[in-house]
Amino acid sequence: MDHNELKRRTKDFAHRCVKLCANLQGDYLSRHISSQLIRSATSTAANYRAACMGHSKAAFISKLSIVIEEVDESSFWIEFLYEEGILSRNQVSLLLEEANELASIFIAARKTLQTKK
Protein backbone atom coordinates (compact mmCIF):
# COMPACT_ATOMS: atom_id res chain seq x y z
CA MET A 1 0.00 0.00 0.00
CA ASP A 2 1.44 3.38 -0.94
CA HIS A 3 1.68 6.58 1.07
CA ASN A 4 -1.13 8.32 -0.81
CA GLU A 5 -3.54 5.48 -0.13
CA LEU A 6 -2.65 5.51 3.57
CA LYS A 7 -3.01 9.30 3.70
CA ARG A 8 -6.48 8.90 2.20
CA ARG A 9 -7.42 6.10 4.60
CA THR A 10 -6.23 7.91 7.70
CA LYS A 11 -8.03 11.11 6.69
CA ASP A 12 -11.20 9.15 5.89
CA PHE A 13 -10.90 7.45 9.29
CA ALA A 14 -10.67 10.86 10.98
CA HIS A 15 -13.73 12.13 9.08
CA ARG A 16 -15.73 9.03 10.02
CA CYS A 17 -14.81 9.46 13.70
CA VAL A 18 -15.82 13.13 13.61
CA LYS A 19 -19.18 12.24 12.04
CA LEU A 20 -19.73 9.51 14.63
CA CYS A 21 -19.02 11.95 17.45
CA ALA A 22 -21.22 14.65 15.94
CA ASN A 23 -24.19 12.31 16.37
CA LEU A 24 -23.58 11.51 20.04
CA GLN A 25 -25.78 12.89 22.80
CA GLY A 26 -24.66 15.95 24.70
CA ASP A 27 -24.17 14.34 28.12
CA TYR A 28 -20.85 14.78 29.94
CA LEU A 29 -19.42 11.33 29.15
CA SER A 30 -20.33 11.48 25.46
CA ARG A 31 -18.79 14.95 25.14
CA HIS A 32 -15.61 13.79 26.88
CA ILE A 33 -15.25 10.70 24.70
CA SER A 34 -16.05 12.73 21.58
CA SER A 35 -13.33 15.19 22.38
CA GLN A 36 -10.78 12.44 22.98
CA LEU A 37 -11.75 10.41 19.90
CA ILE A 38 -11.76 13.43 17.59
CA ARG A 39 -8.33 14.46 18.90
CA SER A 40 -6.76 11.01 18.50
CA ALA A 41 -8.35 10.22 15.12
CA THR A 42 -7.38 13.54 13.56
CA SER A 43 -3.93 13.22 15.10
CA THR A 44 -3.57 9.84 13.40
CA ALA A 45 -4.16 11.42 9.99
CA ALA A 46 -2.11 14.56 10.65
CA ASN A 47 0.88 12.66 12.03
CA TYR A 48 0.90 10.17 9.16
CA ARG A 49 0.90 13.08 6.74
CA ALA A 50 3.79 14.61 8.69
CA ALA A 51 5.62 11.27 8.70
CA CYS A 52 5.55 11.26 4.92
CA MET A 53 7.35 14.61 4.97
CA GLY A 54 10.14 13.18 7.13
CA HIS A 55 13.64 14.03 6.11
CA SER A 56 15.13 10.75 7.22
CA LYS A 57 14.19 7.16 7.94
CA ALA A 58 14.62 7.82 11.66
CA ALA A 59 12.21 10.77 11.48
CA PHE A 60 9.69 8.64 9.59
CA ILE A 61 9.93 5.83 12.16
CA SER A 62 9.54 8.31 15.00
CA LYS A 63 6.40 9.84 13.49
CA LEU A 64 5.07 6.38 12.66
CA SER A 65 5.33 5.50 16.34
CA ILE A 66 3.11 8.48 17.15
CA VAL A 67 0.63 7.39 14.48
CA ILE A 68 0.48 3.92 16.05
CA GLU A 69 -0.17 5.38 19.50
CA GLU A 70 -2.92 7.67 18.20
CA VAL A 71 -4.75 5.04 16.18
CA ASP A 72 -4.56 2.68 19.17
CA GLU A 73 -6.02 5.40 21.39
CA SER A 74 -8.79 5.89 18.84
CA SER A 75 -9.56 2.16 19.09
CA PHE A 76 -9.74 2.51 22.85
CA TRP A 77 -12.30 5.33 22.68
CA ILE A 78 -14.38 3.53 20.06
CA GLU A 79 -14.42 0.40 22.24
CA PHE A 80 -15.29 2.56 25.26
CA LEU A 81 -18.33 3.98 23.45
CA TYR A 82 -19.58 0.43 22.98
CA GLU A 83 -18.67 -0.79 26.47
CA GLU A 84 -20.50 2.14 28.09
CA GLY A 85 -23.61 1.35 26.07
CA ILE A 86 -23.49 4.68 24.26
CA LEU A 87 -23.31 2.96 20.87
CA SER A 88 -24.12 -0.56 19.72
CA ARG A 89 -21.56 -3.05 18.44
CA ASN A 90 -23.08 -2.61 14.99
CA GLN A 91 -22.51 1.17 15.14
CA VAL A 92 -18.81 0.86 15.96
CA SER A 93 -17.74 -2.38 14.27
CA LEU A 94 -16.61 -1.01 10.89
CA LEU A 95 -14.78 1.92 12.43
CA LEU A 96 -13.09 -0.33 14.97
CA GLU A 97 -12.11 -2.74 12.20
CA GLU A 98 -10.51 0.11 10.23
CA ALA A 99 -8.63 1.35 13.31
CA ASN A 100 -7.26 -2.16 13.91
CA GLU A 101 -6.28 -2.59 10.25
CA LEU A 102 -4.49 0.76 10.21
CA ALA A 103 -2.65 -0.10 13.42
CA SER A 104 -1.55 -3.44 11.95
CA ILE A 105 -0.30 -1.77 8.76
CA PHE A 106 1.68 0.86 10.64
CA ILE A 107 3.15 -1.62 13.13
CA ALA A 108 4.28 -3.88 10.29
CA ALA A 109 5.78 -0.93 8.42
CA ARG A 110 7.69 0.22 11.51
CA LYS A 111 9.03 -3.30 12.13
CA THR A 112 10.17 -3.58 8.51
CA LEU A 113 11.92 -0.21 8.62
CA GLN A 114 13.57 -0.98 11.96
CA THR A 115 14.99 -4.27 10.68
CA LYS A 116 16.43 -2.51 7.62
CA LYS A 117 18.40 -0.05 9.78
Protein Blocks (a to p, Z undefined) as FASTA:
>chain_A
ZZklmmmmmmmmmmmmmmmmmmpcfbfklmmmmmmmmmmmmmmmmmmmmmmmpcbfklmm
mmmmmmmmmmmmmmmmmmmmmmnomacfklmmmmmmmmmmmmmmmmmmmmmmmmmZZ
